[in-house]
Amino acid sequence: MRTFLGALGALTLALPAVAATAAVPASVSQGALVIGHAAPGSRVTVAGKPIHVGDDGVFVFGVGRDEQGPIAVMVGKDRRSVAVTPRDWPIERVDGVPPKTVNPPPAIAARIAREQAAVVAARDRDDAREDFEKGFIWPVTGRISGRFGNQRIYNGEPKAPHSGMDIAVPEGTPVKAPADGVITFANPGLYLTGGTLLLDHGFGLSSNFLHLSRIDVNVGQRVRQGQVIGAAGKTGRATGPHLHWGFNWFGVRLDPLLLPGIAPTS
C-alpha cells in the first residue's frame, strides 16, 4: 500500500481494544506517527485508503513531512477530521558543488535508481506482526549530526529533504535493533547508502540503517530489540562515520526522534 501520508513524532493513543471508535487526535504535527486502537474487526481508512487493523484493534498511520491536512480518518461509520500542524524545516544553501556530485552521470544514476527500487519494494510489506507496540530504543548513542526533514539546495537546485536522523559515532560502533522485527533487505554495497539494512516492524513500519561498515544479519531473519545487527561506518556517499537511522510507514518517511520510547539525547 502506498499513500502520501508520513511522519514526525509518534503519538500513541491507548484506548482499550473494545472501544467502539478510535481515539484520534484533533491535530497532529507534520511527520507524526499515530498508533491507535479500535474495536477488533473495525474497518479503518485514512484519507480514503484502508489500513491494516490488528486482531486486538491496533492500527497505525502517519502524517507526512509536507502534509497540509486535514486528514479524514474513518473507523466504521465514525468520521474524524485531523488537522495538521506545520513544522519549520531548516533549509541550507550550498553553492560551488561539482555538477557531477549534484547530478550523477547517467550510468551511476541508473544504478542508483535500480538500488532504490529494490529498497522501496522491501518497504511495501504489511505484515500482521505488532513488533512496534513495545516501543523503541536507540540503535546507537551519540551526537545527532543530522535531523529528519532538513533540506539542502546545491547550486540552486533543491534536493530531497533528509530522510532520517544521523547519529555521529565511531566506525565499528555496534548497531542494535530499536525494536523487534524481520530483516527484509540487506546489502553491503549500495552506491549512495553503502551497507544498508531494512528491519520490518509490522503494519508497514520499518527502520532502515545506512552507511554500515558491517552487516551481521540476513534477509528473513527474526531479530529482537537490542540485538546487534551490524556496525556503523562511512560506506557509500558519507563524509564521515555515523549511523543514518530512517523510519518509514510504507513509502512515507517518518522522524525516528519522536517514536515511542525515543527522547532527545546529546
C-alpha positions in Angstrom: 0.0 0.0 0.0 1.3 3.5 -0.9 0.0 6.8 0.4 1.0 10.4 0.7 1.0 10.3 4.5 4.2 10.2 6.5 5.8 11.0 10.0 7.4 13.4 12.6 6.7 12.3 16.0 4.9 9.4 17.5 1.5 9.9 19.2 0.4 6.8 21.0 -3.4 6.5 21.6 -4.1 3.8 24.0 -7.8 3.1 24.4 -9.0 -0.4 25.3 -9.3 -2.6 22.3 -13.1 -2.9 23.0 -13.6 0.8 22.3 -16.3 1.4 19.7 -14.3 4.1 17.9 -10.7 5.0 17.7 -9.0 7.7 19.8 -8.0 10.1 17.0 -6.3 13.4 17.9 -7.8 16.7 16.8 -4.5 17.7 15.4 -1.0 16.2 14.8 2.3 17.6 13.6 3.8 17.0 10.2 5.7 13.8 10.4 3.7 12.3 13.3 3.2 8.6 13.7 -0.2 7.8 15.2 -0.8 4.4 16.9 -4.5 3.9 17.9 -6.9 1.3 18.9 -10.4 0.5 17.8 -12.8 -2.4 18.3 -11.5 -5.6 17.0 -12.7 -6.2 13.5 -13.2 -2.5 12.8 -12.6 -1.1 9.3 -10.3 1.9 9.3 -9.5 4.2 6.4 -7.1 7.1 6.3 -7.7 9.7 3.5 -9.9 7.1 1.9 -7.4 4.3 2.0 -8.0 1.2 4.1 -5.2 0.4 6.6 -4.3 -2.7 8.5 -6.2 -3.3 11.8 -4.9 -6.0 14.2 -6.9 -8.6 15.9 -6.6 -6.5 19.1 -7.8 -3.4 17.2 -4.5 -1.7 16.9 -3.8 0.4 13.8 -1.1 2.9 12.7 -0.8 5.8 10.2 1.5 8.7 9.7 1.4 12.3 8.7 3.9 13.3 6.0 6.6 16.0 6.3 4.7 18.2 3.8 1.2 17.1 4.5 -1.2 20.0 4.8 -4.3 18.3 6.1 -6.9 18.0 7.3 -6.8 14.2 7.2 -10.0 12.2 7.1 -10.0 9.1 9.4 -12.9 6.7 9.3 -13.5 4.0 11.9 -16.5 2.1 10.7 -19.0 4.9 10.1 -17.4 7.3 12.6 -15.6 10.1 10.7 -12.9 12.3 12.2 -11.1 15.3 10.7 -7.5 15.6 11.9 -5.8 19.0 11.5 -2.1 19.1 10.6 0.3 21.4 12.5 3.2 22.6 10.3 6.8 22.4 11.2 9.6 24.8 10.4 12.0 22.8 8.2 15.6 24.3 8.0 17.0 24.9 4.5 20.7 25.1 3.8 22.1 26.6 0.6 25.4 25.2 -0.7 27.0 26.6 -3.8 30.1 25.7 -5.7 29.5 21.9 -5.6 30.9 19.9 -8.6 28.0 19.3 -11.0 28.6 15.5 -11.2 28.2 15.4 -7.4 24.8 17.1 -7.6 23.7 15.1 -10.7 25.5 11.8 -11.2 26.3 10.7 -14.8 23.6 8.5 -16.5 25.2 5.1 -15.7 25.5 6.0 -12.0 22.0 7.5 -11.9 20.6 4.2 -13.4 22.4 2.2 -10.8 21.0 4.4 -8.0 17.5 4.0 -9.4 17.8 0.2 -9.5 19.1 0.0 -6.0 16.5 2.4 -4.6 13.7 0.5 -6.4 14.8 -2.7 -4.5 14.7 -0.8 -1.2 11.2 0.6 -2.0 9.9 -2.9 -2.8 11.1 -4.1 0.6 9.1 -1.4 2.3 5.9 -2.5 0.8 5.1 -5.2 3.3 2.0 -5.2 5.5 2.8 -8.0 8.0 0.4 -8.6 10.9 3.2 -8.6 13.4 2.9 -5.9 16.1 6.5 -5.5 16.9 6.2 -1.8 17.1 3.8 -1.9 20.2 6.6 -2.4 22.7 8.2 0.9 21.8 11.7 1.7 20.5 15.3 2.1 21.8 18.2 4.0 20.3 20.2 1.8 17.9 23.4 3.7 18.9 24.1 6.5 21.3 25.9 9.6 20.1 25.5 13.2 18.9 22.7 13.9 16.5 24.6 15.3 13.4 21.6 15.4 11.0 17.9 15.7 11.6 14.9 14.5 9.8 13.3 16.9 7.3 16.2 19.3 6.8 16.8 20.2 3.2 19.8 21.4 1.2 19.9 23.4 -2.0 23.0 22.6 -4.1 24.0 25.2 -6.7 20.4 26.5 -6.6 18.9 23.0 -7.1 16.7 21.7 -4.2 17.4 18.2 -3.2 15.2 15.7 -1.3 14.8 16.5 2.4 16.9 14.5 4.8 15.1 11.2 5.2 16.1 10.2 8.7 18.4 11.0 11.6 22.2 10.9 11.5 24.0 9.9 14.7 27.7 10.6 14.8 29.6 7.5 16.3 33.0 5.9 15.7 33.3 3.5 12.9 32.6 0.0 14.1 30.1 1.0 16.8 27.6 -1.9 17.2 24.1 -1.1 15.9 21.2 -2.6 17.8 17.7 -3.3 16.7 15.5 -0.5 18.0 12.5 -2.9 18.2 11.7 -6.5 17.3 11.3 -7.2 13.6 12.3 -9.2 10.5 15.2 -8.3 8.2 13.7 -7.5 4.7 16.7 -6.1 2.9 20.5 -6.4 3.4 23.2 -5.2 1.0 26.7 -4.1 1.9 27.4 -2.1 -1.2 24.7 0.3 -2.4 26.1 3.3 -4.2 24.6 6.1 -2.1 23.9 4.4 1.2 26.7 1.7 1.3 25.9 -1.0 3.8 22.1 -0.9 4.0 19.6 -2.8 6.2 15.9 -2.7 6.5 14.1 -4.1 9.6 10.3 -4.5 9.3 8.3 -4.0 12.5 4.9 -4.9 11.1 1.9 -2.9 9.7 4.1 -1.2 7.1 6.5 0.3 9.7 10.2 -0.3 9.1 13.6 1.0 10.2 16.5 1.5 7.8 20.2 1.7 8.7 22.6 3.2 6.2 26.4 3.5 5.7 27.1 0.4 7.8 30.6 -1.0 7.9 29.4 -4.5 8.7 26.1 -6.4 8.5 25.5 -9.2 10.9 22.1 -10.5 9.9 20.4 -12.0 6.8 17.2 -11.4 4.9 14.3 -13.2 6.6 16.0 -13.4 10.0 13.9 -12.6 13.0 15.7 -10.2 15.4 14.9 -8.9 18.9 15.1 -5.4 20.4 18.6 -4.7 21.5 20.2 -7.4 19.3 23.3 -6.3 17.4 22.5 -6.3 13.7 25.6 -4.5 12.3 28.2 -1.8 12.8 28.2 1.9 12.0 30.6 3.1 9.3 31.0 5.5 6.4 30.3 3.4 3.4 28.5 4.8 0.3 28.4 8.5 -0.1 29.2 9.5 3.5 31.7 12.2 4.6 32.4 10.6 8.0 31.4 7.7 10.3 27.9 7.8 11.5 24.6 5.9 11.6 21.7 7.1 9.5 18.6 5.7 11.1 15.5 6.2 8.9 11.9 5.2 9.7 9.0 4.6 7.3 5.3 3.9 7.1 5.4 2.1 3.8 6.8 4.7 1.4 6.4 7.6 3.8 9.4 8.8 5.7 9.0 9.3 9.5 11.1 11.0 12.1 12.8 8.5 14.4 13.4 11.1 17.1 9.8 11.1 18.1 9.0 7.4 18.1 7.5 5.9 21.3 10.3 5.4 23.8 12.8 7.7 22.0 13.8 11.0 23.6 16.3 13.6 22.6 19.9 12.9 23.6 23.3 14.6 23.1 
